[in-house]
Amino acid sequence: MSFRSDQPVSNPLVPVGALFLSMVSLTGGASLAKLLFPVVGAEGTTALRLSLGALVLGLILRVWRVRLTADNWRPVLVYGVAMGVMNLCFYSSLKTIPLGIAIAIEFTGPLAVAILSSRRRIDFLWIVLAVAGLALLLPLRKTSTAIDPHGALLALAAGVCWGIYIVAGKRAGADHGVQAAALGTLVGAIVVLPIGIAHAGVAALVKPAIWGPALGVAILSSALPYSLEMFSLSRLRAQVFGILVSAEPAVGAIMGLLLMGEHLSLLQWVAIGTIILASAGVTMTARRDAKATPDQLDAAAAA
């Protein structure tokens, strides 16, 4: 996928506002998803989110027009599987750890991809900051604010999948444009749906009472933020976009506090801020001649 970042902007606050609204939508969708856990579990919620998301994105992006060939289907497959496992691990982590912390830990995946793809000395500083922030969040020591180890490992696994998702998404996007998102979501749904059915049962997943909230999760987590971020990325420079989107863990922590009463300790806020600083730093010091990529956009659309 490619997006132009050189379009004139009469009022830069409009694309900036759209970007922050997309982050609110994404984290709000995750908060709403958590409310479905008692009914269908994290597995069933993930299956509903990806299935309905695939339907919405498929209709919007007219996925039936895509022509898969022997050469271009493999990146889509890897992209979609990574998306499905990423979402499953992320939602499963939310059962035991706060939303803001889960996003911050997961953020280390794309951050690692960005750092490993660079050869600049300044990136050593961002590595140190990212590792320090991660060390403060992970349950490496026994304290009153230590988070659940299982949830932390699931968030880390989601981050690894996020990194794979970004790398595969570049290739899939180059072959299929924005329709790669719909294809990937469809593959992810196919991967996760059997797991959701096995955990929650068909009867629970087809209850009309959960269709409304499930559709809300799909729209808030896919269609709406994806559209808003495409709008923003087409009107903001890639570096500005990357720096702003680095605030997503903080937005997630605030949404978790407001919607679910998830209170974080001062040390946890510091850790989240450190990871945000590392992510923003990588973007801020990126080469000026680097082309705008959909890494942040694709990742956010699937988170």
CORGI-V873523 format. One record per backbone hydrogen bond with DSSP energy under -1.0 kcal/mol. NH is the residue of the N-H (numbers start at 1). CO is the residue of the C=O. Records with the same first field share a line. If there is no record, write none. Layout:
# CORGI-V873523
NH: CO / CO
This chain:
# CORGI-V873523
14: 11
16: 12
17: 13
18: 14
19: 15
20: 16
21: 17
22: 18
23: 19
24: 20
25: 21
26: 22
27: 23
28: 24
29: 25
30: 26
31: 27
32: 28
33: 29
34: 30
36: 33
39: 36
40: 36
41: 37
44: 40
45: 41
46: 42
47: 43
48: 44
49: 45
50: 46
51: 47
52: 48
53: 49
54: 50
55: 51
56: 52
57: 53
58: 54
59: 55
60: 56
61: 57
63: 58
65: 62
66: 63
73: 69
77: 73
78: 74
79: 75
80: 76
81: 77
82: 78
83: 79
84: 80
85: 81
86: 82
87: 83
88: 84
89: 85
90: 86
91: 87
92: 88
93: 89
94: 90
95: 92
96: 93
97: 93
102: 98
103: 99
104: 100
105: 101
106: 102
107: 103
108: 105
109: 106
111: 107
112: 108
113: 109
114: 110
115: 111
116: 112
117: 113
118: 115
123: 120
124: 121
125: 122
127: 123
128: 124
129: 125
130: 126
131: 127
132: 128
133: 129
134: 130
135: 131
136: 132
137: 133
138: 134
140: 138
146: 143
152: 148
153: 149
154: 150
155: 151
156: 152
157: 153
158: 154
159: 155
160: 156
161: 157
162: 158
163: 159
164: 160
165: 161
166: 162
167: 163
168: 164
169: 165
170: 166
171: 167
172: 168
173: 169
174: 170
175: 171
176: 172
177: 173
179: 176
180: 177
181: 178
183: 179
184: 180
185: 181
186: 182
187: 183
188: 184
189: 185
190: 186
191: 187
192: 188
193: 189
196: 192
197: 193
198: 194
199: 195
200: 196
201: 197
205: 201
206: 202
210: 207
214: 210
215: 211
216: 212
217: 213
218: 214
219: 215
220: 216
221: 217
222: 218
224: 219
226: 222
227: 223
228: 224
229: 225
230: 226
231: 227
232: 228
233: 229
234: 230
235: 232
236: 232
241: 237
242: 238
243: 239
244: 240
245: 241
247: 244
248: 245
251: 247
252: 248
253: 249
254: 250
255: 251
256: 252
257: 253
258: 254
259: 255
260: 256
262: 256
263: 261
269: 265
270: 266
271: 267
272: 268
273: 269
274: 270
275: 271
276: 272
277: 273
278: 274
279: 275
280: 276
281: 277
282: 278
283: 279
284: 280
285: 281
286: 283
290: 287
298: 294
299: 295
300: 296
301: 297
302: 298
